[in-house]
Amino acid sequence: MPETLAIFGGTKAVPDGLMKPWPPITDNDRKMVLAALDSNAHTVGPNYTELEKEFAAWLGARHAVFCNSGTAALHMALVGCECGCGDEVIVPAYTWPSSCTCCLHHNVIPVFVDIDWDTMNIDPAKIEAAITRRTKAIITVHLHGLSADVGRILAIARKHKLRVIEDCCQAHGTTHGGKPVGTIGDCAAFSCNQNKIHCSGEGGFFVSNDDAIFERGKTLWYFGEHRRPDTGTDYKAYGMGWMYRSSELVAAFARAQLARLNDYLPQIKANAQRLTECLAGTPNLILPVTPPGHGHNFYNYTIRFDMDALGHADDAARFRDRLLKALQAEGVDTSVWQGWPVPEMTAIAARNAYGRGCPWKCTRTKVDYALDQFPVAIRHCNWHTGMTTPLRPPNTPRLAEAVAAGIRKVLANADQVDKIE
Ligand SMILES: Cc1ncc(COP(=O)(O)O)c(C=O)c1O
């Protein structure tokens, strides 16, 4: 029986008010943030120092420094791995721009490799063809919380004497081959921004098990100083430094949320499992997969619409946007995570990151960013949509069931979707 879509006046599949916002805030968050506010230390105080120890212990890493974003942590990782002017770093063609722009900040040239369709992560089979004598490192992103094939990537890197930087900004609690991501490569970056599974509003961690990589990367954290403000300063820049510190108030919030991270993770997984059960077998829908040995924290539950089967191969992005409007009208909180492969983004495509064509013009490196090299990333951009908050506590499998009903309803009535402007 055809049903009227909510966008045309039908009943919403997800009733108003069913979805609760992320992250849950408890009395402990309030207590810790207010105590930090009432203390005398507003830069690096006890919460800051304890948070770094607690995060390192939670992850199982030797070192962790808390900073103001995942982007800052990626930049520190790149410097920790001694990537510099004219070096090349391999980056997935589909990721958040910071996994690439961290290179540009240090005059490093990003070289893009297409993604694997199933995992949406860098395709390890295509990495070796991108390695040149200038390649210094591989940035592997565990996108949407699914681990990249980091064991295979590490083997390629070691064969070519390259460093591996893990972008774990979306991958708290993700494992690969049973090991936590962020401890497998040479160093890693985590983000704690609003939407992340460990949220402190904004923030991030640079982590490493390697003393030298960690110390080099950390020089960026605080004006190029080697000492922390809580241990006195030398007032001397020992290296090129930025200001990537966060603050005691944010650290207090991050600590309060970190204490509940291990409770959140299984709840997100249970919600994802229910969503998968309810969506299994839906015609024209491609569900996320978790290959053997990979782990998934379901940071973002990403689905693809089979545009070939729907008869929209030629106008995939436009039809996907109509499907999105229909889904949002049903109350399904979903959006396109990233609609462009990174090499298509203006700063990269125009090769003008910070003016006058640098870093490309300032080095002898010649790289080819022609988009026809990234067909998988482009198809993914045009076919996907993703969900985060519906999977997060305090939301329960009941919301997952309603979300699944909305998705099934829209796809079953795709003829009505054709009429959406
Ligand atoms: C894969 C990935 N890398 C890096 C970042 C950057 O993190 P931040 O926003 O904390 O700078 C993000 C943030 O959204 C991300 O998703």
The ligand as a Tripos MOL2 file, in Angstrom:
@<TRIPOS>MOLECULE
LIG
   16    16     1     0     0
SMALL
NO_CHARGES

@<TRIPOS>ATOM
      1 C1         38.1180   12.4340   10.1450 C.3       1 LIG1
      2 C2         38.3250   13.7580   10.8280 C.ar      1 LIG1
      3 N1         39.5600   14.2550   10.9100 N.ar      1 LIG1
      4 C3         39.8150   15.4290   11.5240 C.ar      1 LIG1
      5 C4         38.8050   16.1650   12.0930 C.ar      1 LIG1
      6 C5         39.1170   17.4680   12.7520 C.3       1 LIG1
      7 O1         38.7330   17.5050   14.0930 O.3       1 LIG1
      8 P1         38.3920   18.9250   14.7830 P.3       1 LIG1
      9 O2         37.0600   19.3480   14.2810 O.co2     1 LIG1
     10 O3         38.4040   18.6260   16.2390 O.co2     1 LIG1
     11 O4         39.4840   19.8500   14.3790 O.co2     1 LIG1
     12 C6         37.4950   15.6960   12.0270 C.ar      1 LIG1
     13 C7         36.4060   16.5090   12.6310 C.2       1 LIG1
     14 O5         35.3070   16.5510   12.3290 O.2       1 LIG1
     15 C8         37.2430   14.4620   11.3820 C.ar      1 LIG1
     16 O6         36.0030   13.9850   11.2950 O.3       1 LIG1
@<TRIPOS>BOND
     1     1     2 1
     2     2     3 ar
     3     2    15 ar
     4     3     4 ar
     5     4     5 ar
     6     5     6 1
     7     5    12 ar
     8     6     7 1
     9     7     8 1
    10     8     9 2
    11     8    10 1
    12     8    11 1
    13    12    13 1
    14    12    15 ar
    15    13    14 2
    16    15    16 1
@<TRIPOS>SUBSTRUCTURE
     1 LIG1         1 GROUP 0 **** ****
